[in-house]
């Protein structure tokens, strides 16, 4: 089983991953502030998913 390597992807897929990687931090911060002010079940799940996605990018799992 070979390790996942993002630079082997087609150029359009690499570009999508790089854009998502740059956009996830501001969206995560906004969502965490919104969750602290007006918590709903959907906001909590969305904030958890964004934090998980940010950690995956930070640790280079994606």
N, CA, C and O of each residue as an XYZ file, in Angstrom:
248
protein
N       0.851     -1.179      0.000
C       0.000      0.000      0.000
C       0.894      1.239      0.000
O       1.724      1.419      0.891
N       0.714      2.080     -1.000
C       1.541      3.278     -1.085
C       0.918      4.405     -0.264
O      -0.294      4.460     -0.060
N       1.769      5.278      0.187
C       1.317      6.412      0.983
C       0.638      7.420      0.066
O       1.029      7.586     -1.090
N      -0.386      8.094      0.594
C      -1.089      9.124     -0.160
C      -0.141     10.296     -0.389
O       0.499     10.771      0.550
N      -0.050     10.755     -1.610
C       0.843     11.844     -1.956
C       0.065     12.833     -2.808
O      -0.300     12.521     -3.942
N      -0.193     14.016     -2.277
C      -1.074     14.969     -2.947
C      -0.516     15.494     -4.261
O      -1.287     15.969     -5.095
N       0.782     15.428     -4.478
C       1.357     15.956     -5.718
C       1.216     14.982     -6.884
O       1.546     15.337     -8.015
N       0.743     13.788     -6.644
C       0.454     12.835     -7.725
C      -0.930     13.043     -8.320
O      -1.263     12.450     -9.346
N      -1.725     13.869     -7.690
C      -3.088     14.126     -8.159
C      -3.066     14.981     -9.423
O      -2.069     15.646     -9.702
N      -4.146     14.969    -10.181
C      -4.243     15.869    -11.340
C      -4.175     17.329    -10.884
O      -4.505     17.633     -9.737
N      -3.754     18.225    -11.760
C      -3.601     19.637    -11.359
C      -4.875     20.263    -10.805
O      -4.807     21.051     -9.862
N      -6.036     19.933    -11.368
C      -7.276     20.538    -10.873
C      -7.582     20.069     -9.452
O      -8.097     20.847     -8.650
N      -7.275     18.813     -9.126
C      -7.534     18.290     -7.778
C      -6.557     18.904     -6.770
O      -6.936     19.227     -5.644
N      -5.307     19.061     -7.183
C      -4.311     19.710     -6.307
C      -4.732     21.129     -5.998
O      -4.638     21.573     -4.854
N      -5.199     21.848     -7.015
C      -5.616     23.237     -6.819
C      -6.793     23.313     -5.854
O      -6.836     24.199     -5.000
N      -7.742     22.400     -5.978
C      -8.886     22.365     -5.056
C      -8.430     22.124     -3.624
O      -8.919     22.773     -2.699
N      -7.504     21.205     -3.434
C      -7.005     20.913     -2.087
C      -6.288     22.125     -1.507
O      -6.464     22.434     -0.328
N      -5.480     22.822     -2.313
C      -4.765     23.995     -1.817
C      -5.732     25.124     -1.453
O      -5.523     25.817     -0.457
N      -6.782     25.314     -2.248
C      -7.768     26.352     -1.953
C      -8.513     26.019     -0.666
O      -8.694     26.889      0.187
N      -8.942     24.780     -0.518
C      -9.648     24.366      0.701
C      -8.748     24.530      1.916
O      -9.201     24.954      2.980
N      -7.470     24.192      1.757
C      -6.517     24.312      2.863
C      -6.378     25.759      3.325
O      -6.255     26.007      4.525
N      -6.393     26.715      2.407
C      -6.248     28.131      2.761
C      -7.544     28.735      3.317
O      -7.495     29.679      4.105
N      -8.684     28.207      2.919
C      -9.971     28.796      3.296
C     -10.511     28.228      4.611
O     -11.334     28.869      5.263
N     -10.064     27.048      5.003
C     -10.673     26.378      6.153
C     -10.408     27.122      7.470
O     -11.268     27.094      8.351
N      -9.278     27.774      7.637
C      -8.979     28.462      8.904
C      -9.917     29.645      9.160
O     -10.492     29.714     10.247
N     -10.105     30.582      8.217
C     -11.047     31.679      8.503
C     -12.484     31.198      8.719
O     -13.194     31.728      9.574
N     -12.909     30.209      7.955
C     -14.270     29.680      8.135
C     -14.397     29.007      9.494
O     -15.428     29.132     10.154
N     -13.345     28.289      9.920
C     -13.373     27.623     11.216
C     -13.457     28.644     12.347
O     -14.214     28.448     13.298
N     -12.697     29.724     12.260
C     -12.731     30.754     13.307
C     -14.120     31.385     13.378
O     -14.667     31.563     14.467
N     -14.692     31.725     12.217
C     -16.042     32.295     12.194
C     -17.046     31.322     12.806
O     -17.903     31.729     13.590
N     -16.948     30.054     12.457
C     -17.896     29.059     12.948
C     -17.750     28.851     14.454
O     -18.749     28.681     15.153
N     -16.519     28.864     14.958
C     -16.329     28.707     16.405
C     -16.905     29.888     17.177
O     -17.505     29.706     18.236
N     -16.723     31.107     16.648
C     -17.316     32.282     17.302
C     -18.837     32.190     17.270
O     -19.501     32.457     18.271
N     -19.381     31.815     16.129
C     -20.837     31.680     16.006
C     -21.368     30.604     16.956
O     -22.433     30.769     17.552
N     -20.625     29.503     17.097
C     -21.053     28.425     17.988
C     -21.021     28.871     19.450
O     -21.864     28.456     20.245
N     -20.055     29.709     19.802
C     -20.008     30.209     21.175
C     -21.153     31.176     21.476
O     -21.658     31.209     22.598
N     -21.566     31.968     20.473
C     -22.615     32.961     20.698
C     -24.019     32.363     20.618
O     -24.854     32.622     21.484
N     -24.280     31.560     19.578
C     -25.620     30.964     19.370
C     -25.471     29.487     19.065
O     -25.584     29.084     17.907
N     -25.222     28.674     20.074
C     -24.992     27.250     19.801
C     -26.270     26.505     19.409
O     -27.289     26.566     20.097
N     -26.178     25.809     18.294
C     -27.223     24.877     17.895
C     -26.529     23.549     17.593
O     -25.303     23.490     17.504
N     -27.295     22.518     17.440
C     -26.715     21.200     17.167
C     -25.939     21.209     15.854
O     -24.841     20.658     15.774
N     -26.508     21.833     14.831
C     -25.836     21.895     13.540
C     -24.523     22.661     13.635
O     -23.525     22.254     13.040
N     -24.511     23.770     14.379
C     -23.285     24.555     14.536
C     -22.189     23.757     15.234
O     -21.020     23.842     14.857
N     -22.560     22.989     16.238
C     -21.569     22.189     16.964
C     -20.972     21.124     16.047
O     -19.757     20.924     16.041
N     -21.817     20.439     15.272
C     -21.304     19.427     14.343
C     -20.438     20.048     13.254
O     -19.395     19.498     12.900
N     -20.863     21.185     12.725
C     -20.095     21.863     11.686
C     -18.756     22.354     12.226
O     -17.737     22.232     11.545
N     -18.740     22.899     13.426
C     -17.489     23.347     14.035
C     -16.556     22.155     14.266
O     -15.353     22.258     14.026
N     -17.095     21.039     14.725
C     -16.265     19.842     14.923
C     -15.684     19.327     13.621
O     -14.523     18.918     13.576
N     -16.487     19.345     12.555
C     -15.995     18.890     11.255
C     -14.899     19.816     10.733
O     -13.905     19.346     10.178
N     -15.071     21.120     10.904
C     -14.052     22.072     10.444
C     -12.763     21.949     11.247
O     -11.673     22.040     10.683
N     -12.875     21.744     12.550
C     -11.674     21.539     13.372
C     -10.961     20.258     12.947
O      -9.734     20.235     12.849
N     -11.719     19.197     12.696
C     -11.115     17.949     12.229
C     -10.433     18.107     10.883
O      -9.347     17.568     10.670
N     -11.062     18.844      9.969
C     -10.462     19.100      8.661
C      -9.194     19.926      8.801
O      -8.202     19.656      8.125
N      -9.215     20.940      9.678
C      -8.024     21.761      9.901
C      -6.876     20.929     10.469
O      -5.731     21.078     10.043
N      -7.177     20.063     11.419
C      -6.140     19.203     11.999
C      -5.583     18.242     10.949
O      -4.380     17.983     10.919
N      -6.451     17.718     10.094
C      -5.991     16.814      9.032
C      -5.043     17.530      8.073
O      -4.042     16.950      7.653
N      -5.340     18.772      7.723
C      -4.435     19.530      6.864
C      -3.147     19.875      7.597
O      -2.064     19.804      7.015
N      -3.255     20.249      8.873
C      -2.079     20.637      9.654
C      -1.107     19.469      9.809
O       0.106     19.650      9.703
N      -1.639     18.276     10.059
C      -0.795     17.101     10.230
C      -0.454     16.421      8.893
O       0.190     15.373      8.858
N      -0.905     17.048      7.796
C      -0.651     16.574      6.437
C      -1.194     15.166      6.193
O      -0.556     14.350      5.527
N      -2.378     14.894      6.741
C      -3.060     13.642      6.441
C      -3.759     13.746      5.106
O      -4.015     12.737      4.449
N      -4.070     14.977      4.702
C      -4.713     15.219      3.405
C      -3.737     15.977      2.542
O      -4.049     16.301      1.396
